Amino acid sequence: MRAVVMAGGEGTRLRPLTSTRPKPLTPVANKPVMHHIVDLLRTHGLRRIIATIHYLADEIESYFGDGAEYGVEMVYVVEDSPLGTAGAVKLGEEQLRGEPFVVISGDALTDLDLTAVIEQHKRWGSKATIVLQRVENPLEFGVVITDESSRITRFLEKPTWSEVFSDTINTGIYVLEPEVLGYMEPGRVYDFSKDIFPRMLAEGVPMYGFVTSDYWTDIGNLQQYRQANYDALAGKVRLQIPGTQIRPGIWVDEGSEISPAARLHGPLAIGRNCAIAAGAVIEEYTAIGDATIVEEDASVHRAIIWDDVYIGKGAKLTACTICDRNIIKENASVQEGAVIGRGCSINAGATIAPQVKIWPDKAVAAGAMVSMSLIWGIKWPGSLFGGDGVRGLANIEITPEFAIKLGQAFGTFLKPGQTVMTSRDTHHASRLVNRCIISGLLAVGVNVADLRSYPIPLSRYAVRQSGDGGVHVRVSPDDPNSFLIEFFAPSGINVDKNVERKIENLFFREDFRRTSMDDVGLLDFPGRALERYASGFTQSLASTALPEAGLRVVVDFAYGSSAAILPRLLGQLGIEMVSLNAYFDDTKVRTFVDERPRYIQQLATIVRTLEANAGILVDPGGEKLIVVDDRGRAIRANELLALAVLLVVRAKRGARVAVPVTAPSVIERIAREHGATVVRTKSDRRTMMELAQAEGGGLDFVGGAREGVIFPEFQPGFDAIFGTAKLMELLAREQRSISQLLEAVPAFHMSRVVVPCPWERKGRVMRTLIADHPSGQVELLDGVRVTVDGGWVLMLPDPSDPQFNVFAEAGSEGEAQVLADRFAARISELAAS
């Protein structure tokens, strides 16, 4: 016997689930509902299947193929336009001749005993047997009335309450004799319940109703879809749930890794190749599809999650449905009844209110509250670039396809035949992204000189020497699961905002230059970039003080690529160096952010043990450095900045130094005492590099509050490799230890507080903060800086996250904290109003 699976419906009431996927392929307990139906048919010996398809037909045919993988023979009939339930079956008439056949919906869920139905159909001698079920609310279904022998006597299609003469409804599952198809003409629209069955009833054709108590549900709306999943997980319907039960009610499919510190409370199902991190909580009635990542401390309860979803740290998902290829970032909340269509990005701290539906390919800004369904809009977030470059989750947001487009956009901005120098950190995933960017650049006729694994300062220097631009790919220094892609101007510093906007526009429009085969760019691997850097390095440090000082320094390279050059350069300068972690390790590069305190503690211990003059921790990118003094004490960021300024101004009378507005005011005091000048800048890295580029040798030092140093005489970019040697040179001139020099730095006391603030309220908060204080007390170089008795407060809107950063300086630690808390409370008050 054959079976016809009705799989052509559009499922409009299930949108946005069905915006990009046919309803029969929506998963129930991690398997498409039609797959469950095919399993049911095979179990009852119905292995020859005809599928009627219309909406997104190719996807259904691609999934099932010829059916061999699923133990059946599958053929398809395609409705070019909808023909109704009966008209669609008529299309398969040639394959249905000669014996009865079963008609069943491909988007309803059931464990019906089909064998019993077929046997009863034969005993009755019925021409059409309709499977019926008793329900509490029959208004949405066709009511069927039978006599005491189960023969059908009346049909009522979707009755009103005054017409509800029975609670037995038509499930849409039939056993039919082939002559039933003779009631139809090919190519016309027919419905079994409205057209064919009433006509057969009027002619006295024997038709029977088989009332079942087996599980059956019509997945007609979003609530029913979730309930079908809950019923499947609870065992109310007999299904083959993928995976193995690791304990009662908890199914886990192959390849998934679940931290022992994760908490699982069944019933629930986890698909293939998932990763559940420590501290994550997966509560009952949750289905998680294949290749999904659930990060630390995320909470998932009664949520239906499809394939390839990323759930960030601290995110909370409750009784919602998340389609495939979605990104739910840290601390985001998706509440009860909400539905997120395919390919959306819900950014950090965003809240999706109950019952809200987000259509596919939408982006919700960090910290946003979405209280209405989002149907229209753009696919990509409004800004591609962040504060330092393009940042995104590895292989989730920044995919190979994304990276190729990014390369094409940058290359199209440049002229054909120009050269871009590319580089990356040591992680193998960065190599993948770098190669994709290279492919995009070459495709639009731009030449590429690939430096491969290279410290960022050396990449910047190489671009200054012989490039028309540069790209560097690395694991983000702030998030081990993300990439940071930086774009360099010919000067070696990051491209300016105007260039970013042009690249962004090209990326969004996909308006890429097309080249002929002969005009595709050329790929080269330059061999002398390292030597050029080393030559410039030694020329800028032509000092006799270093060899005579006999300094001993412990340097921790944090498994980064700086180890390839700094030991040689320091050795040439006469510095005795002890190297730590001076080899490449992909995994250690990713964990540097979390492991940094341990690195510092280890470095401090070794400095004390070896009685070294200093310890230096160089970050994996080669841009930042942390200094440990000769007593083994790690120097705080602002303290290091003050020390560097002190060394610079003591070495050169009338020196000019630049520091950000977030730096302590003790910098000005140090400068005054030595006849030096201080220039205050905005706190972002690009502004500081642009200033160093513009002033060149007219500026002796630029320091950031986050362990970054620039010596413009050498290059205008942050460079911890040169910075290490330069600080040692300045220290050698002093003939005093670092701990002694630190005693000459006046005491200062600072505090910092982070205050959440929605994006849409930042402008109003800034306006009110300015109005709160007399103009004489307010500076607006970067954020709002207010002078108060004995100190100052800076309220700085964060460029990447929905928050304010509040910095305060006062006469003591306690006063600074009180000051910061007071202004933070004012921001919180304004943000909430």
N, C-alpha and C positions, 0 to 999 in steps of 0.2 A: 504494500500500500504506500502511496505517496502522501506527502504533506505540502501544503501551501503556507508559507510564512508571509504574512502581510507586513511589509517593511517600508512602505512608501510615504508614510505620514510626515508632515513637517514639524509636528510637536510645538506649535506656536505658543501654547500655554506653558511650556517648559523653558522658554527663552529667559535668560541668555544661554542656558545650557545647550540649547539646540541651534544657537546662532552659527556655530562652526562645526557641529557634529550631528549626524542624523540621530533621531530619538532612539532607534533600536541599539545604537552603540553607546548610549549612556550607561555607565557602569553601576551595577548593584553588587555590593560586597566585592569590588575590584574585578568584576567581570561584566562585559556588556550584557544587557538584559536579553538581547537576541541570542547571545552565546548560551545563556541558561536555557532558553527555549530549544535551541539545537540539542543541548545535552538531554533535555526531557524527551524530545522526539527520538533520539538514538536509543535511550533507555527502553523505550517502548517499541523498538524495532522499526521505527519509521526513518529509514536511512536515505530515502530518495526525496530530496527537498527542492521545491520551486520557491524562490523568493521573489516577490513583487516589489520593485524598488522604483523610487522617483526622486525624492529630495536627497541631495548629496549621495546619489546612487553609487558613484565610483568608490566612496569610502567603504560602503558595505561590501561591495564586490572585492575590494582590495583586502579587507579584513578576513573574509571567509574563503576567498579564492574558489577552488573547485570542491571545497569541503573535506578533502582527503585528510588534512591535518586534524579535523574534528570528528573523523570516523563516519562521514556521510558523503553523499553525492549531491552537490549543490549546483543548480542552474538558476538563471535569472531571467525575468521578464521585466522590461523597463516601461513605465508609463511616461510617455512624453508629456502628457498633461493628466491630471488626476481623473480617474475613471470611476471612483467610488469603490466600495469594498467588493462588490460583485463584478463590476466591470474590469477590475484589475485581475481577478481570478480567471475571467474569460480569456485573457491574453495567453494563459497557459493551457488552453483547452487541448492542444495537440498532445501534450504529455500526460493528460489526465483521463484519457479515454479508457474504458474497459473495466474499471474497478472503482470502488468508493475511495474517497480521499478526505484528509483532515485539513481544515482551514483553521489557522491559529494566528493570533497577533504576535508580531515580533517585538512589541513594546509594552506588553503586559507581563506580569510576573505570576507564575503558577507552578505548582507541583502536582497538577491534576493526573489522576490515574487514567491515562488515555486508553490503555488496554481495556479497562472496564467499559469505557464509553463506546469503543468500537464494537465490543462483543454485544453490548446491549442494543446498539444500532442494528446489528444483524438479526438479533432475536426479534426485535420489533418489526422487521421488514420495512424500516423507515426509509423515506427518500431524503429526508433531511433531519438530522438530530442536532439540537441546539443544547449546549451545555449551559445550565442555569445555576444561579447561586442566590441565596437569600441574603439581603442586605438591609441595614437599618434605614438608609435614605435612598430610595430608588429614583429620585427625581432626575438625576443626571444620566440615567440609563434607559434602555428599552425594556419595558415590563412585558413579561410573557405569562399568559394564563393557560394552565393545562387542566385536563379533567382527571378523574381518578385513575385512569389507565396511563397517565403521563402524555396523552395525545394533546397537542397544542390546539387551543380553541380561539385564542385572541392575541393580538399584538398591540401594544401601546408604546409609541416611541417618545421617550422623555415626557411623561405625563405631568400634569399639575396634581396637587394633593387631592383635589376632588375626583381625579381619575385613577388614583392609586388603588387598584382593586387587588393587588398582590404585591408581595415583596420579593418575588423571584424575578431576577433580571437576566438579560442576555449578556453573557461574558464575551461574545464574539468568537467563540470556539465552536466549530461545526464539524460534523461528519456528513458528507454529501455524496449522493450517487451522481455519476457523471451526467445523467440526463438533466440535472438541474441547470447545467450550463446552456441547455437548449432554450431556456426562457430569455436569453439575451442575444442581442446582435453585436458583432464585433465593433469596437471603437466607440461605443456609446456609454454614457455614465449610468451605472446602476448601483443601488445599495441593497444588500440582502434584507435588512430589516424594514426598509421603506418600500421597496419595489418587488423583489422576488418572492420573499416569504409570504407577504399578504396575498399575492396573486396565486401562489400554490395553495394557500389555505382556502381561498375562494373557490378553487377548482376541486377541493376535497382530496388533495394529494396527502398521503399519510406523513405527518411530521410530528416528532416527539421531542419532549424536553427532558434532559437528564440533569436532575438536581444534584449538585455536588457539595460536599462539605470540605473538600480539599481547599488549600490556600489558593486564592486568586485575588489579584488587585490590578486595577487599571491605573497605570502611572500617568495620570492626566494632568497633574499640576505639580508645582514645586514641593508642596507639603507632602503629597502622596509619594513623590520621588524619595524624599528623605525617609518617610515612614517605611517604604519598601526596603530601603537599606537597613533600617533598624530591625525590621521583621526578619530579614535574612540573617543578620548577625545574632539575633535572639533565638534562632532555630525554629521560628514559626513556619518557615517554608523550607522544604527539603531541597537543598542546593549543594553543588560542589564548589565550596569556597576555595580559591587558590591558596596554596601553602600548606604548612604543617602546623598542627595544634601543639604549641610548645607547652601549653597548659590549658586546662578546660576553658573554652571560649576565646582563646587568643590564637589567631592564625598568623603565621609569619612565613612569607614566601622566600625562596632561595636568594642568597646574595645580600640579604639585609643585615646590617650591623646595628645592634642595640646595646647601648652602654649599660653595664650592670647598675649604674646609678640612675638610670631612667626608671620611671614608674609606669607600669601598664596595668590598667584595670579593665578586664573584659566585661562583655564581649566586644572584641575589636578585631580588625584585620589589617595587616601591614603587607604591602606588596613587595615585589622584587627590588633588590639593590637600593633599599632605603637606608638612611642613616639617622638614628635617633640618639641625640647627644645626652650627656649626663645632666640630670636635673630636669629633663623634659618630662612632662606628665601627659600621658595619653589615657583619657578616661573612656568609660563604656560607650558603646554604640558609635564608635569612630571607625571609619574605613579610610585608609591611607594608601593611595595608588603607588605605582612603581616609581623608582628613582626620585623619591621625595626626601628632602632633608628637613629634619626638625632640630633646631638648635637648642642650646642650653636654656633651661628654665621656661621654655615655651609650654603653653597649656592648650590642649586640644580635647574638646568634650562634645560628643554627639555631632561631630563634623564629618562631612563627606568630602574627601579630598581626592582629586584625580591625580594623574601622573605628572612627574616633573615639576613639583611645587617646592618652593623654598619657604620655610617658616623660620623667621629670625629669632634671636634671643629675646625671651620675655614676651613674645607675641601671644595673644590669647584669642582662640577661635572657639565659638560656642554655637552649636546647632545650626551651622551654616554649610553652604556648599561652595567649594572652591574648584573651579575647572582647571584643566591642565595648563602647564607652563606659566604659572603665576608666581609672583614674588611678594611675599608678605614679610616686610622688614621688621627689625627689632621693635618691640613694645607696641606694635600695631594691634588693633583690636577689631575683630570681625564678629558682629553680634548675631543674636538669634534670628534665623530666617533670612539672613543676608545671602546673596548669591554673587559670586565674582566670576565673570566670564573669562574666556581663555586669554592668556597673554597679558594680564594686567600687572601693574606694579603698585603695590600699596606701601608707601614709604614710611619711614620710622615714625612711630607715635601716632599715626593716623587712626581714626576710628570710623568704622563703617556701621552705621546705626541699624537697628533691627528692621528687617524686611526690605532693606535697600538692595537694588539690583544694579550691578556694574557691568555694562556691556563689554565685549572683548576689546583688547588693545587700548585700555585706558590707563592713565597714570594719576594716582592720588598723591598730592604733595605731603611731605612730612608734617605731622602735627595737625593735618586737616580733619575736620569733622564732616563726614558726608551723611546728610540726613535725607537726601532725595536721590532717586535713582539717576545714574549717570549713563545716558544712552549715546549722546553725540559728543564729539570731542576729538582730540588728537591721539595718535598712537604713541608718540614719544613725549617724555616730559618736556616742559618748555625750555629748559636749558640743558645742553649737553655737557658743558664744562662746569666744574665746581671751582673751588678756590685755587687749586693747584693744577688742575687738568681734568681729564675724564676719569671718573671713578665709578666702579660698579662691581657687583659680585662676580667672582670668577666662574666662567662657563655657564652662568645663569643670565646675568645682564650683559656682561662682556663676553660674547660668544665668538667663535671664528667668523661667522657671517658679519657680526657687528664690527669686528676688527678690520675685515676687508673693506667694508664701507667707509670706515674711519680713514684708512689709508688712501682710498680713492678720493675722499673729500679733501684731505690735506694736499694730495698730489695735484688735484684739479685747481686748487688755490694757487699752486706754484706754476711756473712756466715749464713747458716740455723741455726735457734735457737738463734741467737743474738737478742738483744732487742733495738727497736727504741722508743724513747719517743716523742709522738706527742702532739701538743698544737695548740691553735688558739686564735684569738681575740673574742670579744663578738658578732660579726655580724653573723646572722643566715646563710648567704651564705658561710661564712668561715667554719661554722660547716659542711655544705654539702661537701665542698672540702676536709676538714680534714677527713671526714669519707670515702670518696672515696680513699684518699691516704692510709688510714688504710687498706681498703679492698685489695689494691694492695700489700701492705707489707705482709699481712697475707697470700695472695695467693701464695707467693713464699717462704713461710716457715719461715718468720721472726716474732718474737713476738713483740707485741706492748703494751706499757704502755701509755695510753691516759690520759694526764693531763687536757684535755678539755679546758675551757676558762682560760687562764693563762697569766700573764705578761711575756714578752720575757726574762727579766733577770732571773726570777724564772725558766723558762724552761731551760735556759742555765745551771743554777746551778744544776738542777735536772739531766741533762744529764751527767754533770761532776761527780755526785755522783754515778749514777747507770745505765747509758745507754751506748750503743755501737754507738749511733748516735741519732739525733733528727731532727724533722721537725716542723716548725711553719708556720701557715697560717694566714695571716691578710690582711685587706684592705690596699692597698699601701699607705704609708704616703705622696706620691707625687700626687696620682691620685685616687679620690674617686670611680672611675669606674673600678679600676683594683685590682687584687690580687698581693701580694708578698709572695712567698713561699721560706723560708730559710731552708737550710740543715746544721745541726750542726755535727761537729766531736765529738769524745768522750770527748774532752777537753771542749766542750760547745761553742766554737767559730765556725764561719762558715767554712765549708769544704774548702780545698785548691783547686787551679785550676786543679791539676792532678785528684783529685776525681771528680770534676765537669765534666771533659772531659770523664771520665769512665762512669759516669751516663748518660751523653749525648749520648755516643756511644751505650749504651744498649738501651736507649730510641728510638733512630732513627732506630736501627736494629730490635727492638722489640725482642731481644734475651733474653727472660725472663726464669728464672728457673721454671720448672714444678714440682709440689709436689703431692704426693699421698694425699688422704683424711686425713689420720692419721698424716701427716706431715705438714698440714696447721698450720700457726702460732697461738699463743694464745693471746687473748686480755685481758688486765688487766687495772684497774683504781687505780693507787697507791694513798694511803691515807695520807702518811706522808711527802710528798715532801715539803709542806708548812712549816712544823715544822722544817725540816732540814735547810731550807733557813733561817728561823727566828733564829735558834740556831747559825749558822755561822755568821749571821748579828750582833747579840748582842756581840758575842765574839770578832769580829773585831772592835767594838766600845766601848770597856770597858774603858770608860773615865769618870772621875768625873767632868769634866768641864761642861758637858751638864746639869745635874740636877741643878747645882749651878747657871748657867747662867740665868735660868728662861725665855728662849726664847719663843716668841709667833710667830707662823708661819701660814700663810694662804696658804693652798695647794688646787689647782684646779686639779682634777683628769681627767677632760675632758671626763667623762663617761667611762673611761677605767677600766681594771681589776686591776690596781694598788691599787684601793680603797679597795680591799679585804684584804690587808695586811699592807700597810704603816701606816694608823692611829694607829693600834695596836703597831707597832714597835716604832713609834715616842713617843707614850704615855709611853712605857716602859723606854725610854731614858730621860723622864722628860721634854719633849717639849710640850708646850701647842699648840694645833693645831686646826685651824678652817678649816673645809672641805667644798669645793665647788664641785658641780657636781659629787658627790661620789656614783653614781649608774650607772648601765649599761643601755645604750641606743644605739641600733643599728644605728639608723639614724644619731645621733649626732657624732658617731665615724666616719662615712663616710664624714661628712661635716667639720671635724676638720681643714683640710688644709685651706679651704676658710674662716672659722669662727675664725681662730687663732687670728687676730688682735682684734676682739671683746672680746675674752676670756682674752687677755692681758690687755685690757682697763678696763674690769670689775674687774680683779684681782688687778690692781693698785689702783682703787678707794676704794676697800675694805681694802687694806693694809693701805692706808692713814686714812680711817675712824676709823679703829680699832687700829691705831698706832702700828701696828705689826712690828717685826724686819725684816721680809722678806715675800715675796710672791713667791711661786713656782708653775709653771704650768708644770705638768708631761704629756707628750704626751700619747695617748691611748695605745701605745705599751710598755710604761714604760722604754724607752731607752734614751729619750731626756728630758731635763728640761730647762725651761726659768725662769730667776730669776728677781724679782722686788725688788728694794732696799727699805729701810725703809722710803724713801720720796715718794714712789709710782712711781718711774721711772723704766721702763723696761730696762734691761741691754742688749746691743747688743751682738751678738754671740762672736765676737772676744774680746770684752771687758770682757765678762764673762770668757773666756778662760784665759785672762791675770790675772783676779782677782783670779781664781782658782789656777793658778801657784803661785801667790803671797802668798796665804794662805798656800799652801803646802811647799814652800821653807822657809817660816818664821817659820813653825812648826818643820822642821827638817833641821838641818845644813848639807850641803853636799848632799841634795836630788837630785835625777835624775828624770827629767820629759821629756816627749815626746810630741811633737806637730807636726802637718803637715806642709808641705812647704808653705801652703797658710796662715799660721798664721803670725801676725805682728812681726817685728824684736824686738819690745819692750820686748818680752818674754826673749830674751837673756840678755837684760839689767837688767831685774828684777832678773834673775838667778845669774848673776855676782855679783850683790850687796849683795847676800845672800850666796855666796859660793856654788851655785848649778850648775848642769850640764843640758844642754838642748840637747836632741836628736831629730833631724828632721826626719820625716818619710814621706812616700807617703801619699797622701790625702785620699785614700780610706779606708773605715771602716775595711775591712779584714786585711790590712797590719798593722793597729794600734792594732787590737786584736791579731794578730800573734806575734807582738813584745811584748805585755803584757804577752802572754802565754810563750814566750821563756825566758823572763827575770824574770817573777814572782816578788818576793819580792825585787829584785835588781832594780826595777823601781817603783817609788812612785806614779806617776800619768801619765795618757795618756789622752789628751784632743783633741777633734775634733772641727773644726770650726763651726759645726752645732749643738751646744748645747749638744753634747755627752761627757760623762766623764767615765773614767775607773780608778778604784783603784785596781791595780793588787794584792794587799795583800788579797783582798776578792775574786775576780774572774776576768778573763781577758776579759770579755765582757762588752759592754756598759750597764750601770745600773743606771737609774735615781732614783730608789728607794733607793739603798745604797748611791748614790751620794748626794741625798738630805740630808740624815742624816750625812754623812761625812762632807759636807760643813758646816752644822750647828755646828758640833763638832769643826771644825777649826775656825769658827766664834766665838764660845764660848770661845776658848782659847785667842782670841785677845782682848776680852772685849772692842771691838769697833764696831761701826755700819758699815754696808756694805757701806753706802754713804761715811763714813770717809775713809774706806779702798780704795775705788775707787779713792779718791783724791791722794792716794799714787801711783796709776798706771800712769806712764808717758803717755802723750798724743801721739796718733798715728793717721795717716790718710791713709785710704785705699779706693780703688775703684775696682769695678768689672764690666766687660763688657762681654756679650755673643756674639760670632761672628759665623754666619752660615758658614759651610764648608762641602762640599760633602765628603763622606767617602773615595772615591778613591783619593782625593787630600790631605788628612791629612798627609801622609808620605812625600810627596813632600814639603808641607808647613813647616813641622818640619825640614827637611833637609836644606831648604833655610834660615829659621830663625837662625839655628845654624851657617850657613856660613856667615850670615850678621854681626856677632859680633866676636871680638877676643876671643880666647879660654879662656883667663883669666877672662873674664866677664861672662862666661856661666857656669851654673850648670845644670846637667842632672839627678838629683835624681828622679824627677817626672815632666815630661814636660820639657820645656825650660825656665830656670830662668836666667834672664839677670840683672846684677848689673849696675846701672846707677848712675850718680851724685845725691846724696841725696836720693837714694831709689832703688827699684828693681821692675821688672816686671816678672810675671810668666805666660807663655802661655801653657795651659794644654788642650790637646785634650780630649773631653768628651768621656767616654767609652760606653755610651748608645745612644747618639744622634749625628747627623752630625753637630757638632759645636765645637768651641774652647771656653774655659773659660779663660779670661784674668784678672789677679789680679795685682794690682799695689799698691805700698806704696811710699809715698813721704812726704815732709815737711808740706804740707797743703792739705786740701780736693781738692782744685782747681788743684793743681799740680798733685795730684794722678789721678784725672779724665783726665787731659790732657795727662798724661803718658799712661794710659790705652787706651784712644781713639787713640793715635798715633800708638801703636802696634796693636790695633784692626784693624785700617785702613790698616796696612801692611798685616795682615792675609787676610782681604777681598780682597786686590789686588792680592795676591798669589792664593787665592781660585778661583778667577774669571779668571785667566790667563790660 
